[in-house]
């Protein structure tokens, strides 16, 4: 391999690593300075393109994050210069140039990710857009990935993201972590965003997914430090820890999904389970139950002992359904009812959810499993076929295909 090719390969690997691990931190630092989502994203992209050629020739710098951030500031200035030369833009350019500082030390790069989350989750922004915008900017998910999560078209989600960014700029939404008295109005959306970022990482491949899952846990720990003793933050953190604890056992050696009941529990992270159980017990002890606390308690019932405590899980889903009466909660409650012996009641619930969850893959997978237990092979085959078509990952599709093939022709 030539020196030039070797340098280009090293530069590409370094950039790939930064894109996975530090994009959210770099982008949030740029947005904090520029107060412009589009400009920050464009400037960071410009800086990464420059890095490919510069690092390929001169080698990866000692502080690649600092290099990218400083170059991105300069690229932003170049873009501002190309825009209209009205007074507002000119003043902004002067201020930006005056305040530009050295970022050679990576520890000096400001960590603005929490401010970015709360900005994206401002009450002036429609709830669905709050989640989508934070997933895009801080979680680094692509527009098509977010669109699939919401069952939207790519173009529709792209327009939603653009409108949300414009809303922040036009309404002058502050880029700040709110004071404690303003937290309740935005905390649910923030925790939902963190959970969706985690879920995107948990279900993705190990090369990309783990970073997002750990990022979400880090963000939730940060929230817990900023507002200690908040039971819903503790509940969310517990839920993430208890779910992450089972990660290594969720696929087999061939990369096929392993359902929870069939997982090798010796591969679960017992330290994470212990921390998660202690955290949810502390949250519930505050006597202010919320959806994240109940979901964490359900996860704890799956994680303690050698078997899931289905009677207790059904009782918890009854509480959750009162707090969060959604079709997905009703589906999960129906599955729990079936596991606890209430098969007929569970199938009746699934029938009532057929329209609301017609495009929701777990619904068809659950329905197929229950139909197998009722010896309805034809119905189970149809449900498995639908679930395979909607499977979000190859691992899930492989698991469902094996279940379908086991039913015979």
BELQUI-V628470 format. One record per backbone hydrogen bond with DSSP energy under -0.5 kcal/mol. NH is the residue of the N-H (numbers start at 0). CO is the residue of the C=O. If there is no record, write none. Layout:
NH/CO  NH/CO
This chain:
5/1  6/2  7/3  8/4  9/5  10/6  11/7  12/8  13/9  14/10  15/11  16/12  17/13  18/14  19/15  20/16  21/17  22/17  25/21  26/22  27/23  28/24  29/25  30/26  31/27  32/28  33/29  34/30  39/35  40/36  41/37  42/38  43/39  44/40  45/41  46/42  47/43  48/44  49/45  50/46  51/47  52/48  53/49  54/50  55/50  55/51  56/52  57/53  58/54  63/60  66/62  67/63  68/64  69/65  70/66  71/67  72/68  73/69  74/70  75/71  76/72  77/73  78/74  79/75  80/76  81/77  82/78  82/79  89/85  90/86  91/87  92/88  93/89  94/90  95/91  96/92  97/93  98/94  99/95  99/96  105/103  107/104  108/105  109/107  111/109  115/111  116/112  117/113  118/114  119/115  120/116  121/118  124/121  128/125  129/125  130/126  131/127  132/128  133/129  134/130  135/131  136/132  137/133  138/133  140/134  145/141  146/142  147/143  148/144  149/145  150/147  151/146  156/152  157/153  158/154  159/155  160/156  161/157  162/158  163/159  164/160  165/161  166/162  167/163  168/164  169/165  170/166  171/167  171/168  172/167  175/173  177/175  181/178  182/178  182/179  185/182  186/182  187/183  189/185  190/186  191/187  192/188  193/189  194/190  195/191  196/192  197/193  198/194  199/195  200/196  201/197  202/198  203/199  207/204  208/204  209/205  211/207  212/208  213/209  214/210  215/211  216/212  217/213  218/214  219/215  220/216  221/217  222/218  223/219  224/220  225/221  226/222  227/224  229/226  230/228  233/229  234/230  235/231  236/232  237/233  238/234  239/235  240/236  241/237  242/238  243/239  244/240  245/242  246/243  248/245  249/246  251/255  254/251  256/394  257/249  258/256  261/258  262/258  262/259  264/262  266/263  267/264  268/244  269/267  272/268  273/269  274/270  275/271  276/272  277/273  278/274  279/275  280/276  281/277  282/278  283/279  284/280  285/282  286/283  293/289  294/290  295/291  296/292  297/293  298/294  299/295  300/296  301/297  302/298  303/299  308/300  309/307  312/308  313/309  314/310  315/311  316/312  317/313  318/314  319/315  320/316  321/317  322/318  323/319  325/323  329/325  330/326  331/327  332/328  333/329  334/330  335/331  336/332  337/333  338/334  339/335  340/337  341/336  342/340  345/341  346/342  347/343  348/344  349/345  350/346  351/347  352/348  352/349  353/350  356/352  357/354  359/356  360/358  362/359  363/359  364/360  365/361  366/362  367/363  368/364  369/365  370/366  371/367  372/368  373/369  374/371  375/370  376/374  379/375  380/376  381/377  382/378  383/379  384/380  385/381  386/382  387/383  388/384  389/385  390/386  390/387  396/392  397/393  398/394  399/395  400/396  401/397  402/398  403/399  404/400  405/401  406/402  406/403  407/404
